[in-house]
Amino acid sequence: MKTIRKKMNLKLPVFILGFILSATVFSFKSQEDSQTIYLVGDSTMADYSDNYDPGKDYMKTRYPLTGWGQVFQQFFVKDSLKKVSGLIEAENVKIDNRARGGRSTRTFFEEGRWRSVYNDLKANDIVIIQFGHNDASKEKHERFVNVKGYKEFLRLFVKQTREKNAIPILLTPVARNYPWENGKLGNVHGRYDSAVKEIAKELNVLLIDLNKRSQEFFTQKGKDYVTENYFMNLPSGKYNAYPEGQEDNTHFQPEGAKAIAQLVFDEMSKLTLFNGIPISISPYTIETTYQKLKKDYPFIEPIGSLDSEEIVTKENLVYSTIEGKELKADVYSPRNGKNYPAVLLIHGGGWVTGSKENQQIMAQHLAKNGYVAVVINYRLSRDAKFPAAVIDLKTALAWMRKNALEFGINIEKIAVLGTSAGGQLATLIGVTAGNQKFQKTVYEDQDQVEAIVNIDGIVSFIHPEAEESEIAGLWLGGLKDQNPQNWKDASPLEYVDENTPPILFINSAQERFHAGRDDMRKILEKHQIYSEVHTIPNSPHSFWLLHPWFEKTLAYTLDFLDKTLKKDLK
């Protein structure tokens, strides 16, 4: 991605200096090293400190009034930019806040403020758009825009941003501090909230549901706390600008502004563009899977942690450090004895989300049944492209062998188990031991496994049964026609031979996750290598995270591992 840099004009009042001290100082290099994020919106977003009222002292005339965009720059420092790598690849980011109090989409356009932003936009810049408060003000005719007009102006802003090859992000309006009912903050924005979502869907544009997120956040903090600390409800005699105090449940004090800015940044970290197309990336956990599937499968229950005195747990052990990022593992071992067979467990999540926590419960059950179970985090696609995850997993195998005495591992009896994308990775690890395409000194001759468990993961990206997806393309550095070599190199089916270890497939009823499986089994049969397939009827993808399917998954897995690691099945 080509990035653009501009020089920055940093003019900040005294109270902001505390924010600067916590931030990395921006270097002034050539324009190619920076992206600009334009903030387009109303008073809740505006920067009141940067000569907002020409010739007036902000500290005396407006403070503590603070728009969330006023404190947004502090989040875009070197260490935090990795969190928004789905949107930003530049070394430096400049926040250019054009938001203005009292403006609706219509008045922002009519006053030429949008034209000014449009004229300055460059390729890969980002425009964050948040209106709605003033658009909905029927009693203020100079601001009011009906919902139909509101949507038209949002369409205009999005389309003209894209004309400049820049990136629009729509925000629903941030919550006001009312209405509260039974300890929960409600929605005051009505159709001006849903209209933003409708335009985002219509134009396939990135969306942050700030109204919902801020309602949830304020509810968690509690009415009394947010009223006193976040919104502009001020006692008399405390601030020069408000000698008689103030009651304002729309605008923010510094603490409230910073909290909202944090919410926006956190939501940005979940956004990803691939070939200019927004990709929706949601948290992938046991709970989110349950919430997603319970409507269609009302009998399901999420699996829960196993509490057993028979298991020794060691969590968050660092197995590798890459560019300052620690990759961590959890190890679950039988309490008594040593020299146990071991299993490396790999979580799924489309190579872009998920975490080792999704595999902890399976690991606990394996440990209770006589296996040392190791679950790990690995680099996901927004941190590093293929083959980084493969290298991490092979490094983890070498780490297990290096620490075998401590963990009680039999280094000749190690299997790999993965679910969904982790199933693809587990299979790729299993069929590429010693392969020069993936060989690194750190795990040389230490990356072999004796068995593979593939739980609903594909074994080929290029097989006729495989479906091309942007999620895979994000990990593989382009779609199939853009990076065909990576699509081939990441396909386990390409490496299956007489050295492939035995493999167990446990599949859902969703056929697209079986791509390449049957052809792989034909090759294994030719070489007289053992394999099994179990398809769980009427099951969704991610069945292994839920009862009643977890029990079957565990039973199939233990039976296979006992055959291959404990009974020397060839």
TORRO-773739 format. One record per residue: residue in one letter; z negated, x, y of N, C-alpha, C in turn. Coordinates in steps of 0.05 Angstrom, whole numbers, plus 5000, padded with zeros to 4 digits. Atoms other than C-alpha are relative to their C-alpha. Example, Ala and Ser with C-alpha at 12.3 -4.5 7.8 and 13.67 -1.06 7.14 Angstrom:
<sites>
A500050184976484452464910500050185024;S500149844976485752734979498649855022;
</sites>
This chain:
<sites>
M500050174976500050005000500050175025;K500049854975501950275068497949895018;T502150094983496150245115500450105029;I499649954972495850255191497350075013;R502449934986490750585236500449985030;K499950004971489250465309497550155010;K502449884988484450835356498149775006;M502050204996477950465365498650055026;N501649994976474350305429497249894994;L502750085008466950295412498349975025;K501850054977462949965468497949814990;L502050175011456449705443497450025016;P502550004985449849505477497850134983;V502149855013443249825461499049884974;F501250125024440949305410501750044975;I498349965023446949455366499850284989;L500149725009445450195362498650044973;G501349995026440850065303502049964978;F498050055020446849805266501750254996;I498349775001450850425283498750234984;L501449785013445450895257500249974969;S499850045029446150575188502950014990;A497250005008453750625188501150295001;T498549754999458451205175501750015025;V498449984976461651455238503050024993;F497150015006469151315238501350255011;S498449774992473751915241502549905014;F497650074984479651905289502350164990;K497749865011485752085248502549865010;S497650134993492851855251500049714992;Q500150295004494551115250500549924971;E499450075028496551135176497549964983;D502450005016489251165153498249755004;S501850214993486550505179501349724999;Q499250284998487049745174498349875021;T501550164981485049255227499549724989;I500650285007481448605212499649855026;Y500250184977482548085266498349764993;L501650235003477247555273500949785020;V498950224983480046895300498349754995;G501850235004475246325312498549925024;D501650134979469746015353497450165006;S502449874990462846175382498350114977;T501649905022459546265314500950274990;M498849755008464146855302500150215022;A499449844977464747145372498250245004;D501649764993462347825398499249975029;Y501050054972458047695460499350265014;S500949754989456348425470502250165013;D497849834992463248705484501449885025;N498950104974464348495557501049714997;Y499350285004464547765535500049855027;D500150104973462347575605500350245019;P499549764984465548105650498050035023;G501849944978460648445696497149914996;K502850105005454448125665498750164978;D501649855019448948455626499349814976;Y500450175023449048155556497049964993;M502850025007441748315544498449815018;K501450184981439747915606501249725000;T498750264996444747345602500549854974;R499350135025445947195528498250074976;Y501649915023441547595480497649814996;P499249895026439347435425502549864988;L497650135011445747005417501850214987;T498449805014449947375365501949854981;G498150105019456347175330500150174975;W500049835024457047395258502150225001;G498049804997463347765276499150245016;Q501149794982459348175326498750224984;V501449805017455748535269501650064975;F498449975024461548545219500950284995;Q499049735003463749255232498350184982;Q501949835015457549555200500449994970;F499650035028459649305132502450164989;F497549875008466149695131499750305004;V500449715000463550405121501150114974;K498649875023466150905070499049904973;D501150075026461450735014500549714992;S499750285006462449985020502949914997;L497250085001470049975025501049974971;K499250045028470550044949499549724990;K500750275009467449354943502249805008;V497850184991473449044980502750134994;S497549855006478749474947502249814991;G497950195006482448844925501649925024;L498650064975484348754998500750255017;I499949774982483449435031500250264985;E499749745012485950115011499850225021;A500249804978485250455079497450144999;E502549844999480050995091498149885021;N501650114978477650645155501049725007;V499450284992477349925179498849965028;K500950084973476949685251499849705001;I500350294995474248995267500949955029;D499150084974478048685326499449715003;N501150274998474148065345501349855024;R498750164979478447565384498849725002;A501250264999473946965371498849945028;R501050084973471746565432498649734998;G501650245001466446045443501549765012;G498950254990468445325453502949954993;R497150035007475445415423500449854974;S499050135024478744965373502650144993;T497449895007485145145336502049955022;R498050074979489044785391499650165025;T500449864975485745105451500450304997;F499549725005485945795419502950065002;F497149974998493445705413501049965028;E498950074973494645385481499350215021;E500849804981490945925518501350274996;G498649755006495346465488498550204984;R501649815015489846775448501250064973;W498649945025493646695383502450185004;R497749834993499846995415499250295002;S501049734997495847605433499550134973;V500549905027493547695361502750054986;Y497449985014500647575334501550245010;N498549774989503648095381498850274990;D501249755007498648625358500050054969;L500149985029499048485283502050214989;K498249815015501849025237499749954970;A500050045029503349035163497350094988;N502549955015497149005118497549955017;D502450094985492548795175499049744987;I501250245011487848225157499249825024;V500850194980486747595198498149804987;I502050195010480347205183499849775020;I499750244982480846495211497849804993;Q502150195004474846045221499749825024;F500350204979475045415263498749754988;G501050255010472644695256497749885017;H502250114984466344635299501049855025;N499050124975470144485363502349814995;D497950185007476144165331498949714995;A501250265008471443605307498549865023;S501650114978468343485376501449785015;K498650234988470942795392499149955029;E501050064973466542735453500950205021;K499049794981469643365484503150004997;H497150045003476943155493501650255004;E498549754994479043835520500150184975;R500149845024477344135451501149864976;F499650155025478343585401502950024989;V497550015014483843625349499549834975;N500550155024484543095295500750174975;V499749855024484843315223502950084995;K497149945004492443275220500850235017;G499349784982493143715281498750264992;Y501649775009487744185256501550144977;K498649895023491644295191502650135009;E497549884990498144415230499650275013;F500549744988495044965271499250214979;L500749815021492045285209502550104985;R497449925012498945275177501550205017;L498649824981501845605239498850284999;F501349735000496646165239500650154974;V499449885025497746295165502850104998;K497149935003505346295167500750235019;Q499349784981505746735229498750264993;T501349765010500747225200501850134978;R498349905022505247285139502750105010;E497549894988511347385184499850295006;K500549724993508248045204499150164975;N500949875024506748225131497150075001;A502949975000499348165146498849794982;I501450155020494147815104498149795013;P501850204989491047145125497849934980;I502250115016484246915100498849775015;L501150234988481946215114497049974992;L502850055005474546055121499449715007;T501150264992471345365119497950065022;P501949944978466745295181497250044989;V502749945008459945595174498149765005;A501850234998454245095164498450005025;R502050034980450044825219497349964987;N502750025011442544765210499149704998;Y500650295005442844015194502549894986;P502550155006442543535159498550114976;W501749925023436743715113498949754986;E501050225015434643245058498850104974;N501449915024429443385004500250304995;G499949715001429544125020502750124996;K497349905003437044185015501749955025;L498350024976441944315072502649874992;G497650155006447843835073502450095016;N497449934987455043855098500449835024;V499650154975456143655170502950005008;H497249964991463543845174502049804990;G498250215009466643285134502850094993;R497249945006474243295132500950275011;Y499249744989474543925174499250234981;D500649815021471544285114502249984978;S498150035022476143995060502950065009;A497349944990482344075105500750294997;V499549725003481644825102500750074971;K499549965029481444815026502849894993;E497450125005487544365025502350195009;I497949814989491644855068500050254983;A500149765017489245445026501549954974;K498650075025491745094963503049965005;E497250064994498244854995501650265005;L498549764992500145545022499250244982;N500949795018496845954966498950245016;V501149804982492646335016497150054992;L502849935006485946695006498149825015;L502050184989479946255018497250094995;I502849965003472646365031498649745008;D501450254994468445735027497450065013;L502449914986463545955079498149765005;N501750234997460945245091498249974975;K501650035025458745185018498150234996;R501749765005456145905013497750005019;S502149994981452145855077498049774996;Q501850215007449245175057498150094978;E501649915023446945464991498050225009;F501749784991444146085025497749905017;F502150114983440345705078498049834984;T501850165017437545225026498150194985;Q501749815015435045824986497850125018;K501949884981431646115048497949795010;G501950214991428545445068500449935029;K499550104973429045015130498450145021;D501749884980423145305167500950295006;Y499349724996425346025157502650035016;V497449974987432645935178499949895028;T500350114973430645495237498850205019;E501449814982426046025265501450275003;N499049735001429646665245503050035002;Y497149985001437046505238501449865024;F498750154979438845985290498650035027;M500949944973437845995365497949805009;N502350164992431245625366497950195010;L501549794987427346035415497649905016;P502450074984420346005445500450065029;S499849944972419545995520498750275006;G501249764991418046645556500650254984;K499549775017420747115502502550155008;Y497449874994427947255525500849945028;N499150024972430647385595502149785003;A497850194997436746945582499149714995;Y500950275007432546355558497049985007;P502950004992426046345599498549754991;E501350255008424645625579500349944970;G499550045029426545725506502649844996;Q497650155007432045355469499949894972;E499750115026433544905411503049984994;D497249985006440345065381500350064970;N499749975029442044955307502950044992;T497249935007449245185310500450305002;H499549724995449045895338497750184989;F501749825015445646515310498550205017;Q501449764991440347025327501150234984;P498949775014441847735303499549994970;E500550015029438547625235501849804986;G498250205012442546995222502950095000;A497249904999449047315245500550214978;K499649805020447947905199500049884972;A500050135027446347445140502749874994;I497450125005452847065150502250214997;A498149785003456847705159499950124972;Q500349905027453947945093501349814980;L498750195018456147295059503050035001;V497149974998463247375086500950254986;F499249755013463548095063499849984970;D500350035029460847924994502249834989;E497850175010466047374987502750155001;M497549844998471547855010500250194975;S500049825023469448314953501149874975;K499050155023471547764904503049945003;L497250074995478547694935501850234992;T498149805008484548054908502849905005;L497150064998491948074925501550184981;F498349855018497148284875502949925006;N497250054991504348354899500149785021;G500150204978502247944959499049734992;I500950265011499647374915497050004997;P502950015005492347164918499349964971;I500950035028488847244851497149915002;S502750115000482646824840498350154979;I501749855018477147244810497149895003;S502750125000470646884793498150164983;P502049875017464247164764500349904971;Y499750075028464747184688497450074986;T502749965013457847084658499749784979;I500650225020454746664603499649745015;E500550254985452446154655502549885012;T497550114988459146094691501949894978;T498350105023462646014623498949734991;Y501250255008457745464604500749785020;Q499450214980458745094670502949925000;K497150065000466245144664500849824976;L499150135025466644874592498449764992;K501750215011460944374586501149725004;K498850274997465043784612501749934977;D498250055023470243854557498650044973;Y501549955025465144084505497049935005;P502750084991458743684521497850084981;F502049925020455243924457499250295002;I500649714999455144664476497550075014;E502349884986449245084498500550305004;P499649714996449245784529498150154981;I501849835017446546334484497950135017;G502249884986439946644502499050264988;S500949745009436547314496498249984975;L501649995024433347504429497550165005;D502549864996426047684434498950084972;S500849915027424348114373498550265002;E501549755001419148644360501450214982;E498649825018424048944310502050175014;I497949874985428549204366498750185021;V500749814979427649814411502349995021;T498050034978431249724479499850235020;K499849814978433550264527502349925017;E497950124983437349994586500750185024;N498949874976441550274643499950314998;L499749725004442450964614502850095010;V497549904989447851364651501550164979;Y498549855020453251574602502350165013;S497949854986458251824654499849955030;T499950034971458851944729502850095009;I497249954991465851904760500249945030;E499850024971466852034835497649865012;G502550104989459551874848499249734988;K500750265012459751214808498850054973;E501349975026454851184751500849774981;L499450195020457150834688497749994980;K502650025014451250554649500349854973;A500050115026449650354578497249894993;D502450095012444349944543500150054970;V500049935028442250164473497849834986;Y501950175015438949684423500050124971;S500349865026436250014359498049854983;P502150095018432449794297497550175005;R502549864993425149974309499350224980;N500849805020424150344243502450134987;G497949865014428450864209501950155018;K498049854985434351284231502650014984;N497449975013441551454214501349744994;Y498850265003443950744225502950015008;P497450034989451150544232499849885029;A500250084972452850394305502549845008;V497850164989457249914345500050035030;L499650004971460050014415501249735007;L499150274992460749324448501250015027;I498550004975465849204503500449725010;H499850274988465548604549502849945009;G497450094990471548194571499849925029;G499950094972473547904638502650075013;G497449954988480948044647500350275012;W499949734990479748784661499250025030;V500650014971477448564731497249905006;T502750114996470648224722498550024974;G501749995023464948144673498250255001;S501949775001459348634655498750024973;K501249955027455448924597497949784993;E501950205005450348364605501149784981;N498850215017455247894570499850074970;Q500049915028454648314506497150064990;Q502749925007447148434506498849834977;I501250175021445347834462501250064973;M498749925025450448014409498850274991;A501149735006447748734412497249974988;Q502750045010440648484401500049914971;H499850105027442648104339501050214981;L499149795018446448694311497750204995;A502249825004440349134322498049894980;K501950125018435948644286501050014971;N498849995027440848684227500750284991;G499649735010440749444221502250165012;Y497949844986445749704272498950095027;V500549914973444850124334502349895017;A498050144984448549704386499950115029;V499849884974450950014451501949835017;V498350154982453649584508500350165026;I499549834976456849904569501549855021;N498250064978459949794636502250215001;Y497849824997466750104649501449935026;R498650054974471350164710502049774997;L498250235000474949514725502450055018;S497449954988481849434754499950045030;R500249964971479649394826498850265008;D501049744996476150054819501950224991;A498249805011481150424777501949864980;K497950125017487650244741499950134972;F499549895027489550354668501150295003;P501750035023487950804632497150075005;A502749924993481250914668498049884981;A501950135018477550404625500150124972;V499749885027480350714561498450275000;I501449744998477751404583497049955001;D502950064999470851094599499049944972;L500950095027470350784530500050234981;K500049775017472351414494497850205008;T502249844991467351794536497349894990;A502450135010462051294515499650064970;L500249935029463651424441498950294997;A500949725002462752174452497050025008;W502850014991456152034489498249904978;M501550115022453751624430499650224979;R500249795020455252204383498250235010;K501649784989452052714429497049934999;N502850094999445652294432499249864974;A500450155025445852064359497150044990;L502749955010439152384341498049835015;E501950164984435552044398500249704993;F499650285004438651364383499949924970;G500050065028438451414307502749924989;I497350075008446051384298501150184979;N498449855019450051594238502850045012;I497549964985455951914273502549964984;E497650055017460551794213500449704997;K499850285004459351044217499849855027;I500050134974461250784286502449815001;A497950214996465150144299500249935030;V499650094973467849844363500549705000;L499750294998467349104382500649925028;G499350104973470548754441500749715000;T499350284997471548054467502049975023;S497950064981477747794504501350275009;A498949744992480148384547498650234986;G501549795015474748784513501050024971;G498949995026477948594447502650174999;Q497649834997484548904470499250295002;L500949724996480749524493498850114974;A501249905025476849574428502150084980;T497849945019483249544388501550255008;L498649774990486650054433498450264994;I501849775006480650524425500350074970;G500049955028480850434350502650124989;V497549915011488250594341501050265014;T499049764985488751194390498150244998;A501849765003483451684365501750254999;G498649754999485952374383502849995012;N497450034988492252104416500150155026;Q499849824977494652594469500449845026;K499650164976496352034518497349955014;F502650074990488951904526497950224996;Q501949795007485852564508498850145025;K501549864979480552874554498050194986;T501849805011476253484542497249894995;V502750105002469853084551499549864974;Y500450135026471052704486501950104979;E498149905020475853134448498850004972;D500850025028475352994373497449844996;Q502550165002469552514387500649705005;D499450274993473251854399500949824977;Q499150155023474551614328497949784993;V501850215010471650964299500849934972;E499550075028471050704228500849714996;A499350285003472149964242500449885028;I499450144975474649484296499449704997;V500450294999472248784314501349905026;N498550104978477148424359499549705002;I500750284997474447764385501849885023;D498150144983480247374417501250175022;G498549824982483747964448502850054990;I497249955008491248074448500250294990;V499549735009494048694413502750115011;S497549904988500548744453500549855026;F499150124975502748624524503049955000;I497050014999510148674506501149854976;H499150165023510448264442501249745009;P498850254992514747634445497949775004;E502150214998508347214437498350045025;A501749944977505047554497501049865025;E499450134975504747194564499450205023;E500449824977505747604627498149875021;S501950114980500147524679499550205022;E500649834977498347784747497450164995;I502549865006491347954721500550254985;A499349765015494348434670501550195018;G498549834982499148694723498250155019;L501949874982493348844769498850254987;W501249785015490249294715502150214993;L497949825010496849594692501850125022;G498649884978499349784761502749885006;G497450144995504949264767500649824977;L499050185021508348714728501750164981;K498649865022512248874665502550145010;D497549874991518849014701499450225021;Q500749804980515149434754498850254987;N501349775013511249884706500149964969;P499750065029514049784635498550204982;Q501349805017511050434609497149944996;N502850065003503950234623499649754983;W500250245017505149554591500350074971;K499749905027507449914529497650174991;D502149825007502150454530497349864995;A502550145003496549944535500049814977;S499750185023499049554474499250134974;P500949875024495049734412502049984977;L498050035022500649484366501950244998;E498149775000504850084387498950244985;Y501249765013499950574353499149964972;V501050065027498350224287501550174979;D498849845021499550694228498050034977;E501749965024496350954164497250095007;N502749904992490351224204498449785013;T501450224987488450554234497649914983;P502350095015481350334214500249704993;P500150285006479849654183499449835025;I500450164976479849084233499449714993;L500750285002476748394239501049855025;F499250174978480047864283498449744998;I501350274998475747264305501349875024;N498450124980480046794344499249725007;S500350274991479446164385502549844991;A497750165006484245584377502250035021;Q498049964979488045834438501950224992;E498249825013494246154410500950245017;R499049784983496046584470498350254997;F501749765004490247044453500450134973;H499449895027493247194384502550195001;A497449864997499347574412500050264985;G499649755014501548114364498350034975;R502049975022495947994314501450014972;D498950025027500147784254501850234994;D498349765005505148354262498350254995;M501849775006499348844265498949984972;R501050035027496548564200502250074979;K497949925018503348654167500250304996;I499949715002503349394184497650104985;L502549915014496149464160500349954970;E499650075029497949114094501950214987;K498249805010503749604086498650264993;H501549755005498750184090497549954984;Q502350075017493649824047497350045015;I502449994983488549784104498949725003;Y501350255000483549224103500049865027;S500250154975483748664155499249714992;E500850285004480847964163500849855025;V499550184977482547364208498349754995;H501450265001477946784223500649865027;T499550164977480146244271498049775001;I502050214998474745774296501349755011;P498550244992477645064299498949885026;N500750164976477744684365498250155019;S501849844983474445254402501650105025;P498849894976475845494473499850315000;H500549714995476646214495497250035010;S502849944993469746534507498049844983;F501850155018466846134449497650164992;W502249835010462446734430497650005019;L502350014982458046614491498549744998;L501250265001456045924469499349924972;H500750145025452545534414501849754999;P500749905027454745304363501850224989;W498049815011460345824358498950284998;F501149735002456046444369499150064971;E501149955027452846354300502350084981;K497849935018459646364265501150285007;T499049744991461846964307498250224989;L501949795010455647354288500250034970;A499949995029456147164214502650154991;Y497549865007463447394210499850295006;T500249724992461848034247498250164982;L501949865018455848224204501250044973;D498849975027459548084140502150225000;F498049804998465348524162498850285004;L501349734996460949094188498550104976;D501449925025456849084125502050114980;K497949915018463249164085501150285008;T498649764991466249714127498250245006;L501749784992460250124151497750054980;K502249975019455050004097500850034971;K499150005027459249934035502550174996;D497749825002464750444050502649874991;L497550135007470349944045502450155012;K497649864991477150284051502349815003;
</sites>
